[in-house]
Amino acid sequence: MKQVLFSLFVLFGSISMTFGQMTVSGKVTDSAGEALIGANVTAKGAAGTGTITDIDGMYSLKVPSGTTTLVFSYTGYDTQEVAIGSSNVVNVTMAEGKVLEEIVVTGLGIKKEKKSFGIRCNHT
């Protein structure tokens, strides 16, 4: 009898956890409409809940109930926070972020501009 009650408890617990989640999917692209491969998609406030986009820029993520925002990030692009809303499909177009200037890092960790080194080549 105890095994039956325990089995029912586990069954109802897993069903309630399944219904408490929602699956959100969509596509992540850049401003030219090209798919971003490997973009990070995380549920804000839900630690450990995230995924990355596939080769077509598509993702699918199970978010816990109560999660209202997804965070999209990709190297070289501005991070975006998007409200989930009532739709299970969230498509995002990422904007390019700040462009970094070229720097040279020396062995001691001192950063200098490339011009300041005065590199010479002696060809004989």
Biopython code that builds the backbone (N, CA, C, O; Angstrom):
import numpy as np
from Bio.PDB.StructureBuilder import StructureBuilder

atoms = [
    (1, "MET", "N", (0.822, -1.194, 0.000)),
    (1, "MET", "CA", (0.000, 0.000, 0.000)),
    (1, "MET", "C", (0.867, 1.258, 0.000)),
    (1, "MET", "O", (0.564, 2.236, -0.683)),
    (2, "LYS", "N", (1.960, 1.215, 0.786)),
    (2, "LYS", "CA", (2.844, 2.373, 0.833)),
    (2, "LYS", "C", (3.496, 2.625, -0.525)),
    (2, "LYS", "O", (3.690, 3.775, -0.918)),
    (3, "GLN", "N", (3.831, 1.560, -1.238)),
    (3, "GLN", "CA", (4.448, 1.715, -2.553)),
    (3, "GLN", "C", (3.472, 2.344, -3.542)),
    (3, "GLN", "O", (3.878, 3.162, -4.369)),
    (4, "VAL", "N", (2.231, 1.988, -3.475)),
    (4, "VAL", "CA", (1.215, 2.556, -4.369)),
    (4, "VAL", "C", (1.038, 4.043, -4.072)),
    (4, "VAL", "O", (0.983, 4.851, -4.999)),
    (5, "LEU", "N", (0.949, 4.413, -2.802)),
    (5, "LEU", "CA", (0.796, 5.821, -2.430)),
    (5, "LEU", "C", (2.033, 6.627, -2.848)),
    (5, "LEU", "O", (1.912, 7.744, -3.351)),
    (6, "PHE", "N", (3.206, 6.059, -2.637)),
    (6, "PHE", "CA", (4.428, 6.744, -3.045)),
    (6, "PHE", "C", (4.471, 6.937, -4.562)),
    (6, "PHE", "O", (4.853, 8.004, -5.043)),
    (7, "SER", "N", (4.081, 5.907, -5.310)),
    (7, "SER", "CA", (4.059, 5.994, -6.770)),
    (7, "SER", "C", (3.085, 7.075, -7.239)),
    (7, "SER", "O", (3.400, 7.831, -8.158)),
    (8, "LEU", "N", (1.923, 7.155, -6.627)),
    (8, "LEU", "CA", (0.940, 8.189, -6.986)),
    (8, "LEU", "C", (1.476, 9.582, -6.655)),
    (8, "LEU", "O", (1.281, 10.523, -7.424)),
    (9, "PHE", "N", (2.146, 9.713, -5.519)),
    (9, "PHE", "CA", (2.721, 11.000, -5.130)),
    (9, "PHE", "C", (3.763, 11.458, -6.149)),
    (9, "PHE", "O", (3.768, 12.620, -6.554)),
    (10, "VAL", "N", (4.638, 10.553, -6.560)),
    (10, "VAL", "CA", (5.671, 10.876, -7.543)),
    (10, "VAL", "C", (5.028, 11.224, -8.891)),
    (10, "VAL", "O", (5.460, 12.165, -9.557)),
    (11, "LEU", "N", (4.015, 10.483, -9.287)),
    (11, "LEU", "CA", (3.324, 10.730, -10.552)),
    (11, "LEU", "C", (2.679, 12.116, -10.565)),
    (11, "LEU", "O", (2.863, 12.869, -11.521)),
    (12, "PHE", "N", (1.933, 12.458, -9.528)),
    (12, "PHE", "CA", (1.271, 13.757, -9.472)),
    (12, "PHE", "C", (2.280, 14.898, -9.333)),
    (12, "PHE", "O", (2.063, 15.986, -9.866)),
    (13, "GLY", "N", (3.356, 14.657, -8.636)),
    (13, "GLY", "CA", (4.405, 15.676, -8.516)),
    (13, "GLY", "C", (5.060, 15.972, -9.852)),
    (13, "GLY", "O", (5.302, 17.133, -10.182)),
    (14, "SER", "N", (5.349, 14.936, -10.621)),
    (14, "SER", "CA", (5.974, 15.157, -11.930)),
    (14, "SER", "C", (5.009, 15.794, -12.921)),
    (14, "SER", "O", (5.421, 16.587, -13.768)),
    (15, "ILE", "N", (3.722, 15.452, -12.820)),
    (15, "ILE", "CA", (2.727, 16.070, -13.700)),
    (15, "ILE", "C", (2.583, 17.551, -13.379)),
    (15, "ILE", "O", (2.498, 18.371, -14.292)),
    (16, "SER", "N", (2.555, 17.906, -12.106)),
    (16, "SER", "CA", (2.420, 19.315, -11.742)),
    (16, "SER", "C", (3.641, 20.123, -12.166)),
    (16, "SER", "O", (3.503, 21.287, -12.543)),
    (17, "MET", "N", (4.834, 19.529, -12.112)),
    (17, "MET", "CA", (6.036, 20.226, -12.558)),
    (17, "MET", "C", (6.017, 20.409, -14.068)),
    (17, "MET", "O", (6.478, 21.435, -14.568)),
    (18, "THR", "N", (5.490, 19.432, -14.807)),
    (18, "THR", "CA", (5.418, 19.523, -16.255)),
    (18, "THR", "C", (4.449, 20.610, -16.674)),
    (18, "THR", "O", (4.742, 21.380, -17.588)),
    (19, "PHE", "N", (3.298, 20.683, -16.019)),
    (19, "PHE", "CA", (2.321, 21.696, -16.379)),
    (19, "PHE", "C", (2.753, 23.084, -15.930)),
    (19, "PHE", "O", (2.235, 24.077, -16.440)),
    (20, "GLY", "N", (3.676, 23.179, -15.001)),
    (20, "GLY", "CA", (4.167, 24.464, -14.541)),
    (20, "GLY", "C", (5.163, 25.090, -15.496)),
    (20, "GLY", "O", (5.537, 26.251, -15.328)),
    (21, "GLN", "N", (5.596, 24.341, -16.493)),
    (21, "GLN", "CA", (6.564, 24.851, -17.452)),
    (21, "GLN", "C", (5.881, 25.184, -18.773)),
    (21, "GLN", "O", (4.835, 24.633, -19.114)),
    (22, "MET", "N", (6.506, 26.103, -19.505)),
    (22, "MET", "CA", (6.016, 26.463, -20.824)),
    (22, "MET", "C", (7.207, 26.377, -21.774)),
    (22, "MET", "O", (8.314, 26.775, -21.412)),
    (23, "THR", "N", (6.998, 25.874, -22.957)),
    (23, "THR", "CA", (8.057, 25.802, -23.951)),
    (23, "THR", "C", (7.968, 27.011, -24.870)),
    (23, "THR", "O", (6.937, 27.257, -25.498)),
    (24, "VAL", "N", (9.058, 27.759, -24.941)),
    (24, "VAL", "CA", (9.144, 28.931, -25.807)),
    (24, "VAL", "C", (10.172, 28.622, -26.882)),
    (24, "VAL", "O", (11.232, 28.073, -26.584)),
    (25, "SER", "N", (9.874, 28.966, -28.122)),
    (25, "SER", "CA", (10.803, 28.728, -29.221)),
    (25, "SER", "C", (10.815, 29.943, -30.137)),
    (25, "SER", "O", (9.984, 30.841, -30.006)),
    (26, "GLY", "N", (11.760, 29.962, -31.059)),
    (26, "GLY", "CA", (11.850, 31.066, -31.999)),
    (26, "GLY", "C", (13.165, 31.049, -32.748)),
    (26, "GLY", "O", (13.892, 30.056, -32.751)),
    (27, "LYS", "N", (13.453, 32.187, -33.392)),
    (27, "LYS", "CA", (14.655, 32.312, -34.207)),
    (27, "LYS", "C", (15.383, 33.596, -33.825)),
    (27, "LYS", "O", (14.756, 34.622, -33.561)),
    (28, "VAL", "N", (16.710, 33.528, -33.799)),
    (28, "VAL", "CA", (17.552, 34.680, -33.487)),
    (28, "VAL", "C", (18.350, 35.025, -34.743)),
    (28, "VAL", "O", (19.081, 34.190, -35.277)),
    (29, "THR", "N", (18.197, 36.281, -35.213)),
    (29, "THR", "CA", (18.876, 36.733, -36.420)),
    (29, "THR", "C", (19.599, 38.055, -36.166)),
    (29, "THR", "O", (19.378, 38.710, -35.147)),
    (30, "ASP", "N", (20.468, 38.437, -37.111)),
    (30, "ASP", "CA", (21.098, 39.753, -37.038)),
    (30, "ASP", "C", (20.267, 40.740, -37.850)),
    (30, "ASP", "O", (19.208, 40.379, -38.362)),
    (31, "SER", "N", (20.732, 41.978, -37.973)),
    (31, "SER", "CA", (19.955, 43.007, -38.665)),
    (31, "SER", "C", (19.806, 42.734, -40.161)),
    (31, "SER", "O", (18.906, 43.285, -40.794)),
    (32, "ALA", "N", (20.666, 41.900, -40.738)),
    (32, "ALA", "CA", (20.565, 41.536, -42.150)),
    (32, "ALA", "C", (19.671, 40.314, -42.362)),
    (32, "ALA", "O", (19.452, 39.904, -43.502)),
    (33, "GLY", "N", (19.160, 39.733, -41.294)),
    (33, "GLY", "CA", (18.293, 38.559, -41.404)),
    (33, "GLY", "C", (19.029, 37.241, -41.395)),
    (33, "GLY", "O", (18.415, 36.191, -41.585)),
    (34, "GLU", "N", (20.339, 37.268, -41.176)),
    (34, "GLU", "CA", (21.130, 36.036, -41.119)),
    (34, "GLU", "C", (20.991, 35.389, -39.741)),
    (34, "GLU", "O", (20.965, 36.083, -38.724)),
    (35, "ALA", "N", (20.902, 34.065, -39.711)),
    (35, "ALA", "CA", (20.782, 33.325, -38.457)),
    (35, "ALA", "C", (22.053, 33.458, -37.631)),
    (35, "ALA", "O", (23.157, 33.407, -38.174)),
    (36, "LEU", "N", (21.902, 33.628, -36.313)),
    (36, "LEU", "CA", (23.043, 33.670, -35.401)),
    (36, "LEU", "C", (23.188, 32.293, -34.751)),
    (36, "LEU", "O", (22.334, 31.859, -33.978)),
    (37, "ILE", "N", (24.276, 31.626, -35.079)),
    (37, "ILE", "CA", (24.529, 30.280, -34.573)),
    (37, "ILE", "C", (25.202, 30.378, -33.211)),
    (37, "ILE", "O", (26.220, 31.057, -33.082)),
    (38, "GLY", "N", (24.662, 29.720, -32.197)),
    (38, "GLY", "CA", (25.277, 29.689, -30.877)),
    (38, "GLY", "C", (24.939, 30.877, -29.998)),
    (38, "GLY", "O", (25.644, 31.137, -29.024)),
    (39, "ALA", "N", (23.874, 31.607, -30.318)),
    (39, "ALA", "CA", (23.441, 32.716, -29.457)),
    (39, "ALA", "C", (22.877, 32.139, -28.161)),
    (39, "ALA", "O", (22.216, 31.100, -28.176)),
    (40, "ASN", "N", (23.138, 32.815, -27.038)),
    (40, "ASN", "CA", (22.650, 32.353, -25.735)),
    (40, "ASN", "C", (21.238, 32.851, -25.490)),
    (40, "ASN", "O", (20.930, 34.022, -25.715)),
    (41, "VAL", "N", (20.381, 31.950, -25.025)),
    (41, "VAL", "CA", (19.011, 32.296, -24.656)),
    (41, "VAL", "C", (18.798, 31.773, -23.243)),
    (41, "VAL", "O", (18.889, 30.568, -23.008)),
    (42, "THR", "N", (18.512, 32.674, -22.291)),
    (42, "THR", "CA", (18.295, 32.265, -20.906)),
    (42, "THR", "C", (17.001, 32.848, -20.375)),
    (42, "THR", "O", (16.535, 33.888, -20.841)),
    (43, "ALA", "N", (16.426, 32.168, -19.393)),
    (43, "ALA", "CA", (15.230, 32.658, -18.708)),
    (43, "ALA", "C", (15.695, 33.526, -17.549)),
    (43, "ALA", "O", (16.426, 33.062, -16.674)),
    (44, "LYS", "N", (15.271, 34.786, -17.541)),
    (44, "LYS", "CA", (15.700, 35.716, -16.499)),
    (44, "LYS", "C", (15.124, 35.286, -15.155)),
    (44, "LYS", "O", (13.923, 35.047, -15.031)),
    (45, "GLY", "N", (15.987, 35.191, -14.159)),
    (45, "GLY", "CA", (15.563, 34.823, -12.812)),
    (45, "GLY", "C", (15.471, 33.334, -12.568)),
    (45, "GLY", "O", (15.167, 32.917, -11.450)),
    (46, "ALA", "N", (15.723, 32.518, -13.575)),
    (46, "ALA", "CA", (15.675, 31.061, -13.415)),
    (46, "ALA", "C", (17.074, 30.521, -13.664)),
    (46, "ALA", "O", (17.436, 30.211, -14.799)),
    (47, "ALA", "N", (17.848, 30.411, -12.613)),
    (47, "ALA", "CA", (19.237, 29.963, -12.738)),
    (47, "ALA", "C", (19.313, 28.590, -13.388)),
    (47, "ALA", "O", (18.566, 27.678, -13.033)),
    (48, "GLY", "N", (20.213, 28.458, -14.333)),
    (48, "GLY", "CA", (20.429, 27.169, -14.982)),
    (48, "GLY", "C", (19.446, 26.855, -16.092)),
    (48, "GLY", "O", (19.494, 25.764, -16.661)),
    (49, "THR", "N", (18.545, 27.791, -16.419)),
    (49, "THR", "CA", (17.582, 27.549, -17.487)),
    (49, "THR", "C", (18.010, 28.339, -18.706)),
    (49, "THR", "O", (17.845, 29.558, -18.755)),
    (50, "GLY", "N", (18.562, 27.640, -19.697)),
    (50, "GLY", "CA", (19.024, 28.310, -20.892)),
    (50, "GLY", "C", (19.373, 27.323, -21.983)),
    (50, "GLY", "O", (19.383, 26.110, -21.775)),
    (51, "THR", "N", (19.660, 27.875, -23.163)),
    (51, "THR", "CA", (20.025, 27.060, -24.317)),
    (51, "THR", "C", (20.799, 27.940, -25.289)),
    (51, "THR", "O", (20.993, 29.129, -25.040)),
    (52, "ILE", "N", (21.242, 27.349, -26.399)),
    (52, "ILE", "CA", (21.871, 28.113, -27.470)),
    (52, "ILE", "C", (21.142, 27.801, -28.770)),
    (52, "ILE", "O", (20.457, 26.785, -28.891)),
    (53, "THR", "N", (21.306, 28.700, -29.744)),
    (53, "THR", "CA", (20.638, 28.492, -31.027)),
    (53, "THR", "C", (21.404, 27.491, -31.883)),
    (53, "THR", "O", (22.617, 27.330, -31.747)),
    (54, "ASP", "N", (20.665, 26.822, -32.771)),
    (54, "ASP", "CA", (21.280, 25.826, -33.646)),
    (54, "ASP", "C", (21.808, 26.486, -34.921)),
    (54, "ASP", "O", (21.903, 27.711, -34.988)),
    (55, "ILE", "N", (22.145, 25.696, -35.917)),
    (55, "ILE", "CA", (22.749, 26.196, -37.156)),
    (55, "ILE", "C", (21.809, 27.105, -37.940)),
    (55, "ILE", "O", (22.263, 27.919, -38.744)),
    (56, "ASP", "N", (20.506, 26.973, -37.715)),
    (56, "ASP", "CA", (19.525, 27.822, -38.389)),
    (56, "ASP", "C", (19.083, 29.002, -37.528)),
    (56, "ASP", "O", (18.183, 29.748, -37.915)),
    (57, "GLY", "N", (19.709, 29.177, -36.363)),
    (57, "GLY", "CA", (19.332, 30.264, -35.463)),
    (57, "GLY", "C", (18.110, 29.958, -34.626)),
    (57, "GLY", "O", (17.584, 30.850, -33.960)),
    (58, "MET", "N", (17.643, 28.718, -34.643)),
    (58, "MET", "CA", (16.429, 28.318, -33.918)),
    (58, "MET", "C", (16.780, 27.853, -32.504)),
    (58, "MET", "O", (17.866, 27.327, -32.257)),
    (59, "TYR", "N", (15.825, 28.061, -31.571)),
    (59, "TYR", "CA", (15.992, 27.592, -30.202)),
    (59, "TYR", "C", (14.648, 27.111, -29.671)),
    (59, "TYR", "O", (13.597, 27.463, -30.206)),
    (60, "SER", "N", (14.692, 26.314, -28.627)),
    (60, "SER", "CA", (13.512, 25.863, -27.901)),
    (60, "SER", "C", (13.916, 25.744, -26.440)),
    (60, "SER", "O", (14.919, 25.109, -26.113)),
    (61, "LEU", "N", (13.127, 26.359, -25.564)),
    (61, "LEU", "CA", (13.493, 26.426, -24.154)),
    (61, "LEU", "C", (12.267, 26.226, -23.280)),
    (61, "LEU", "O", (11.250, 26.892, -23.469)),
    (62, "LYS", "N", (12.361, 25.302, -22.313)),
    (62, "LYS", "CA", (11.305, 25.121, -21.321)),
    (62, "LYS", "C", (11.564, 26.091, -20.182)),
    (62, "LYS", "O", (12.580, 25.993, -19.495)),
    (63, "VAL", "N", (10.639, 27.034, -19.978)),
    (63, "VAL", "CA", (10.807, 28.033, -18.926)),
    (63, "VAL", "C", (9.850, 27.720, -17.781)),
    (63, "VAL", "O", (8.714, 27.309, -18.019)),
    (64, "PRO", "N", (10.296, 27.908, -16.548)),
    (64, "PRO", "CA", (9.438, 27.653, -15.391)),
    (64, "PRO", "C", (8.288, 28.653, -15.336)),
    (64, "PRO", "O", (8.389, 29.759, -15.867)),
    (65, "SER", "N", (7.200, 28.256, -14.691)),
    (65, "SER", "CA", (6.074, 29.173, -14.541)),
    (65, "SER", "C", (6.525, 30.391, -13.738)),
    (65, "SER", "O", (7.335, 30.274, -12.818)),
    (66, "GLY", "N", (6.007, 31.531, -14.087)),
    (66, "GLY", "CA", (6.387, 32.765, -13.419)),
    (66, "GLY", "C", (7.498, 33.516, -14.130)),
    (66, "GLY", "O", (7.750, 34.680, -13.819)),
    (67, "THR", "N", (8.174, 32.870, -15.087)),
    (67, "THR", "CA", (9.221, 33.542, -15.857)),
    (67, "THR", "C", (8.559, 34.393, -16.926)),
    (67, "THR", "O", (7.746, 33.895, -17.705)),
    (68, "THR", "N", (8.903, 35.678, -16.966)),
    (68, "THR", "CA", (8.264, 36.601, -17.909)),
    (68, "THR", "C", (9.220, 37.182, -18.944)),
    (68, "THR", "O", (8.786, 37.839, -19.890)),
    (69, "THR", "N", (10.521, 36.943, -18.770)),
    (69, "THR", "CA", (11.508, 37.580, -19.644)),
    (69, "THR", "C", (12.582, 36.597, -20.085)),
    (69, "THR", "O", (13.063, 35.785, -19.296)),
    (70, "LEU", "N", (12.949, 36.683, -21.361)),
    (70, "LEU", "CA", (14.078, 35.931, -21.895)),
    (70, "LEU", "C", (15.222, 36.897, -22.173)),
    (70, "LEU", "O", (14.993, 38.031, -22.594)),
    (71, "VAL", "N", (16.455, 36.449, -21.937)),
    (71, "VAL", "CA", (17.637, 37.267, -22.176)),
    (71, "VAL", "C", (18.420, 36.632, -23.327)),
    (71, "VAL", "O", (18.780, 35.456, -23.271)),
    (72, "PHE", "N", (18.680, 37.430, -24.376)),
    (72, "PHE", "CA", (19.404, 36.978, -25.552)),
    (72, "PHE", "C", (20.758, 37.674, -25.590)),
    (72, "PHE", "O", (20.834, 38.896, -25.462)),
    (73, "SER", "N", (21.839, 36.893, -25.767)),
    (73, "SER", "CA", (23.173, 37.481, -25.851)),
    (73, "SER", "C", (23.999, 36.726, -26.889)),
    (73, "SER", "O", (23.813, 35.533, -27.130)),
    (74, "TYR", "N", (24.928, 37.482, -27.497)),
    (74, "TYR", "CA", (25.805, 36.913, -28.525)),
    (74, "TYR", "C", (27.026, 37.812, -28.618)),
    (74, "TYR", "O", (26.905, 39.034, -28.525)),
    (75, "THR", "N", (28.185, 37.229, -28.797)),
    (75, "THR", "CA", (29.428, 37.994, -28.849)),
    (75, "THR", "C", (29.384, 39.007, -29.995)),
    (75, "THR", "O", (29.112, 38.655, -31.143)),
    (76, "GLY", "N", (29.658, 40.269, -29.660)),
    (76, "GLY", "CA", (29.663, 41.327, -30.658)),
    (76, "GLY", "C", (28.322, 42.008, -30.851)),
    (76, "GLY", "O", (28.201, 42.922, -31.666)),
    (77, "TYR", "N", (27.304, 41.567, -30.103)),
    (77, "TYR", "CA", (25.957, 42.135, -30.224)),
    (77, "TYR", "C", (25.474, 42.590, -28.854)),
    (77, "TYR", "O", (25.901, 42.058, -27.829)),
    (78, "ASP", "N", (24.578, 43.581, -28.841)),
    (78, "ASP", "CA", (23.995, 44.056, -27.588)),
    (78, "ASP", "C", (23.073, 43.000, -26.997)),
    (78, "ASP", "O", (22.311, 42.359, -27.720)),
    (79, "THR", "N", (23.144, 42.819, -25.682)),
    (79, "THR", "CA", (22.249, 41.897, -24.986)),
    (79, "THR", "C", (20.839, 42.475, -24.984)),
    (79, "THR", "O", (20.648, 43.672, -24.769)),
    (80, "GLN", "N", (19.852, 41.610, -25.225)),
    (80, "GLN", "CA", (18.461, 42.058, -25.259)),
    (80, "GLN", "C", (17.626, 41.252, -24.278)),
    (80, "GLN", "O", (17.818, 40.046, -24.125)),
    (81, "GLU", "N", (16.699, 41.932, -23.616)),
    (81, "GLU", "CA", (15.717, 41.280, -22.759)),
    (81, "GLU", "C", (14.364, 41.448, -23.424)),
    (81, "GLU", "O", (13.957, 42.564, -23.749)),
    (82, "VAL", "N", (13.657, 40.323, -23.629)),
    (82, "VAL", "CA", (12.386, 40.333, -24.339)),
    (82, "VAL", "C", (11.323, 39.674, -23.466)),
    (82, "VAL", "O", (11.539, 38.590, -22.924)),
    (83, "ALA", "N", (10.170, 40.336, -23.335)),
    (83, "ALA", "CA", (9.050, 39.778, -22.570)),
    (83, "ALA", "C", (8.450, 38.612, -23.338)),
    (83, "ALA", "O", (8.314, 38.665, -24.560)),
    (84, "ILE", "N", (8.092, 37.559, -22.614)),
    (84, "ILE", "CA", (7.532, 36.372, -23.257)),
    (84, "ILE", "C", (6.112, 36.626, -23.752)),
    (84, "ILE", "O", (5.797, 36.279, -24.891)),
    (85, "GLY", "N", (5.253, 37.216, -22.941)),
    (85, "GLY", "CA", (3.883, 37.492, -23.352)),
    (85, "GLY", "C", (3.058, 36.223, -23.444)),
    (85, "GLY", "O", (3.390, 35.214, -22.822)),
    (86, "SER", "N", (1.986, 36.269, -24.216)),
    (86, "SER", "CA", (1.074, 35.130, -24.313)),
    (86, "SER", "C", (1.473, 34.155, -25.415)),
    (86, "SER", "O", (0.971, 33.033, -25.461)),
    (87, "SER", "N", (2.374, 34.576, -26.306)),
    (87, "SER", "CA", (2.803, 33.718, -27.408)),
    (87, "SER", "C", (3.943, 32.802, -26.974)),
    (87, "SER", "O", (4.772, 33.174, -26.143)),
    (88, "ASN", "N", (3.971, 31.615, -27.539)),
    (88, "ASN", "CA", (5.053, 30.669, -27.274)),
    (88, "ASN", "C", (6.192, 30.826, -28.271)),
    (88, "ASN", "O", (7.184, 30.101, -28.197)),
    (89, "VAL", "N", (6.058, 31.772, -29.209)),
    (89, "VAL", "CA", (7.089, 32.001, -30.211)),
    (89, "VAL", "C", (7.652, 33.404, -30.012)),
    (89, "VAL", "O", (6.921, 34.394, -30.053)),
    (90, "VAL", "N", (8.975, 33.472, -29.793)),
    (90, "VAL", "CA", (9.659, 34.755, -29.619)),
    (90, "VAL", "C", (10.832, 34.794, -30.594)),
    (90, "VAL", "O", (11.841, 34.117, -30.396)),
    (91, "ASN", "N", (10.685, 35.606, -31.662)),
    (91, "ASN", "CA", (11.756, 35.816, -32.627)),
    (91, "ASN", "C", (12.467, 37.117, -32.284)),
    (91, "ASN", "O", (11.825, 38.102, -31.918)),
    (92, "VAL", "N", (13.793, 37.125, -32.400)),
    (92, "VAL", "CA", (14.588, 38.289, -31.996)),
    (92, "VAL", "C", (15.577, 38.647, -33.086)),
    (92, "VAL", "O", (16.211, 37.779, -33.685)),
    (93, "THR", "N", (15.699, 39.961, -33.334)),
    (93, "THR", "CA", (16.725, 40.487, -34.219)),
    (93, "THR", "C", (17.725, 41.234, -33.355)),
    (93, "THR", "O", (17.379, 42.224, -32.710)),
    (94, "MET", "N", (18.973, 40.759, -33.342)),
    (94, "MET", "CA", (20.010, 41.344, -32.494)),
    (94, "MET", "C", (20.685, 42.511, -33.211)),
    (94, "MET", "O", (20.926, 42.462, -34.417)),
    (95, "ALA", "N", (20.986, 43.565, -32.443)),
    (95, "ALA", "CA", (21.698, 44.733, -32.972)),
    (95, "ALA", "C", (23.180, 44.609, -32.638)),
    (95, "ALA", "O", (23.548, 44.140, -31.562)),
    (96, "GLU", "N", (24.030, 45.037, -33.579)),
    (96, "GLU", "CA", (25.470, 44.967, -33.349)),
    (96, "GLU", "C", (25.867, 45.868, -32.194)),
    (96, "GLU", "O", (25.337, 46.968, -32.035)),
    (97, "GLY", "N", (26.798, 45.391, -31.398)),
    (97, "GLY", "CA", (27.262, 46.126, -30.236)),
    (97, "GLY", "C", (28.408, 47.057, -30.580)),
    (97, "GLY", "O", (28.667, 47.354, -31.746)),
    (98, "LYS", "N", (29.075, 47.502, -29.559)),
    (98, "LYS", "CA", (30.205, 48.421, -29.692)),
    (98, "LYS", "C", (31.378, 47.701, -30.347)),
    (98, "LYS", "O", (31.722, 46.584, -29.961)),
    (99, "VAL", "N", (31.989, 48.341, -31.335)),
    (99, "VAL", "CA", (33.134, 47.769, -32.034)),
    (99, "VAL", "C", (34.394, 48.098, -31.240)),
    (99, "VAL", "O", (34.625, 49.255, -30.888)),
    (100, "LEU", "N", (35.199, 47.092, -30.962)),
    (100, "LEU", "CA", (36.422, 47.276, -30.198)),
    (100, "LEU", "C", (37.560, 47.723, -31.095)),
    (100, "LEU", "O", (37.629, 47.337, -32.262)),
    (101, "GLU", "N", (38.457, 48.541, -30.546)),
    (101, "GLU", "CA", (39.631, 48.975, -31.285)),
    (101, "GLU", "C", (40.733, 47.944, -31.130)),
    (101, "GLU", "O", (40.712, 47.125, -30.211)),
    (102, "GLU", "N", (41.702, 47.994, -32.044)),
    (102, "GLU", "CA", (42.821, 47.063, -31.995)),
    (102, "GLU", "C", (43.791, 47.492, -30.906)),
    (102, "GLU", "O", (44.174, 48.659, -30.831)),
    (103, "ILE", "N", (44.186, 46.547, -30.064)),
    (103, "ILE", "CA", (45.195, 46.799, -29.049)),
    (103, "ILE", "C", (46.183, 45.651, -29.050)),
    (103, "ILE", "O", (45.902, 44.574, -29.576)),
    (104, "VAL", "N", (47.333, 45.887, -28.463)),
    (104, "VAL", "CA", (48.343, 44.845, -28.317)),
    (104, "VAL", "C", (48.599, 44.677, -26.829)),
    (104, "VAL", "O", (48.812, 45.662, -26.121)),
    (105, "VAL", "N", (48.580, 43.453, -26.351)),
    (105, "VAL", "CA", (48.838, 43.174, -24.945)),
    (105, "VAL", "C", (50.240, 42.602, -24.837)),
    (105, "VAL", "O", (50.557, 41.591, -25.465)),
    (106, "THR", "N", (51.078, 43.251, -24.039)),
    (106, "THR", "CA", (52.452, 42.782, -23.872)),
    (106, "THR", "C", (52.493, 41.642, -22.868)),
    (106, "THR", "O", (51.483, 41.314, -22.245)),
    (107, "GLY", "N", (53.661, 41.044, -22.716)),
    (107, "GLY", "CA", (53.820, 39.916, -21.796)),
    (107, "GLY", "C", (53.579, 40.282, -20.343)),
    (107, "GLY", "O", (53.255, 39.412, -19.534)),
    (108, "LEU", "N", (53.731, 41.551, -19.998)),
    (108, "LEU", "CA", (53.536, 41.965, -18.613)),
    (108, "LEU", "C", (52.108, 42.436, -18.345)),
    (108, "LEU", "O", (51.790, 42.839, -17.226)),
    (109, "GLY", "N", (51.246, 42.388, -19.361)),
    (109, "GLY", "CA", (49.869, 42.823, -19.183)),
    (109, "GLY", "C", (49.676, 44.308, -19.415)),
    (109, "GLY", "O", (48.601, 44.839, -19.134)),
    (110, "ILE", "N", (50.697, 44.995, -19.925)),
    (110, "ILE", "CA", (50.592, 46.423, -20.208)),
    (110, "ILE", "C", (50.028, 46.572, -21.616)),
    (110, "ILE", "O", (50.562, 46.003, -22.568)),
    (111, "LYS", "N", (48.949, 47.337, -21.746)),
    (111, "LYS", "CA", (48.312, 47.518, -23.045)),
    (111, "LYS", "C", (48.886, 48.756, -23.727)),
    (111, "LYS", "O", (48.979, 49.827, -23.126)),
    (112, "LYS", "N", (49.268, 48.589, -24.991)),
    (112, "LYS", "CA", (49.796, 49.701, -25.778)),
    (112, "LYS", "C", (49.193, 49.641, -27.168)),
    (112, "LYS", "O", (48.745, 48.589, -27.622)),
    (113, "GLU", "N", (49.187, 50.785, -27.836)),
    (113, "GLU", "CA", (48.729, 50.807, -29.215)),
    (113, "GLU", "C", (49.806, 50.232, -30.116)),
    (113, "GLU", "O", (50.991, 50.273, -29.785)),
    (114, "LYS", "N", (49.394, 49.700, -31.249)),
    (114, "LYS", "CA", (50.308, 49.040, -32.173)),
    (114, "LYS", "C", (51.371, 50.012, -32.700)),
    (114, "LYS", "O", (52.514, 49.614, -32.923)),
    (115, "LYS", "N", (51.002, 51.277, -32.898)),
    (115, "LYS", "CA", (51.926, 52.275, -33.442)),
    (115, "LYS", "C", (53.111, 52.530, -32.519)),
    (115, "LYS", "O", (54.200, 52.847, -32.999)),
    (116, "SER", "N", (52.928, 52.400, -31.213)),
    (116, "SER", "CA", (53.956, 52.771, -30.261)),
    (116, "SER", "C", (55.134, 51.797, -30.188)),
    (116, "SER", "O", (56.130, 52.103, -29.532)),
    (117, "PHE", "N", (55.053, 50.639, -30.836)),
    (117, "PHE", "CA", (56.116, 49.656, -30.762)),
    (117, "PHE", "C", (57.256, 49.910, -31.738)),
    (117, "PHE", "O", (58.389, 49.512, -31.466)),
    (118, "GLY", "N", (56.990, 50.558, -32.861)),
    (118, "GLY", "CA", (58.040, 50.850, -33.838)),
    (118, "GLY", "C", (58.754, 49.609, -34.303)),
    (118, "GLY", "O", (59.981, 49.542, -34.242)),
    (119, "ILE", "N", (58.014, 48.629, -34.764)),
    (119, "ILE", "CA", (58.591, 47.360, -35.209)),
    (119, "ILE", "C", (59.352, 47.561, -36.525)),
    (119, "ILE", "O", (58.836, 48.171, -37.461)),
    (120, "ARG", "N", (60.598, 47.037, -36.586)),
    (120, "ARG", "CA", (61.415, 47.143, -37.783)),
    (120, "ARG", "C", (61.722, 45.749, -38.307)),
    (120, "ARG", "O", (61.917, 44.804, -37.543)),
    (121, "CYS", "N", (61.759, 45.651, -39.580)),
    (121, "CYS", "CA", (62.139, 44.390, -40.209)),
    (121, "CYS", "C", (63.446, 44.600, -40.951)),
    (121, "CYS", "O", (63.549, 45.518, -41.765)),
    (122, "ASN", "N", (64.441, 43.775, -40.689)),
    (122, "ASN", "CA", (65.730, 43.848, -41.383)),
    (122, "ASN", "C", (65.823, 42.675, -42.323)),
    (122, "ASN", "O", (66.016, 41.534, -41.902)),
    (123, "HIS", "N", (65.684, 42.963, -43.601)),
    (123, "HIS", "CA", (65.818, 41.916, -44.616)),
    (123, "HIS", "C", (67.153, 42.056, -45.322)),
    (123, "HIS", "O", (67.520, 43.154, -45.739)),
    (124, "THR", "N", (67.870, 40.980, -45.459)),
    (124, "THR", "CA", (69.166, 41.054, -46.133)),
    (124, "THR", "C", (69.119, 40.340, -47.456)),
    (124, "THR", "O", (70.122, 40.296, -48.169)),
]
sb = StructureBuilder()
sb.init_structure("model")
sb.init_model(0)
sb.init_chain("A")
sb.init_seg("    ")
for serial, (resi, resn, name, xyz) in enumerate(atoms, 1):
    if name == "N":
        sb.init_residue(resn, " ", resi, " ")
    sb.init_atom(name, np.array(xyz, "f"), 0.0, 1.0, " ", f" {name:<3s}", serial, name[0])
structure = sb.get_structure()
